[in-house]
Amino acid sequence: MPIEIKELHIKINVNENSNPGAEPASSSSAAEKDIVAECVEQVMKIIERKKER
């Protein structure tokens, strides 16, 4: 039986660094971009399903 998500709530915590010139690690940055891309893809699928109704 498939699970259907009817609502999606996203919560983000932003922490300011004491050293604003510091660059984040490239591996974590790439991982974050992958996660964001996956979230965007899922949201777009949900929007498409709503349009079909």
C-alpha angles and dihedrals in degrees: 000000000000121000117232120204110212098180133025122202118190122195121188128188115204119200120192115223119230087225106053093185093061116112119220118242111276094229093054090044091053090047091050091050090051091051092048091048091051091049092049090050092052092047091051090052090052091050091050091051090051090052091053092058 
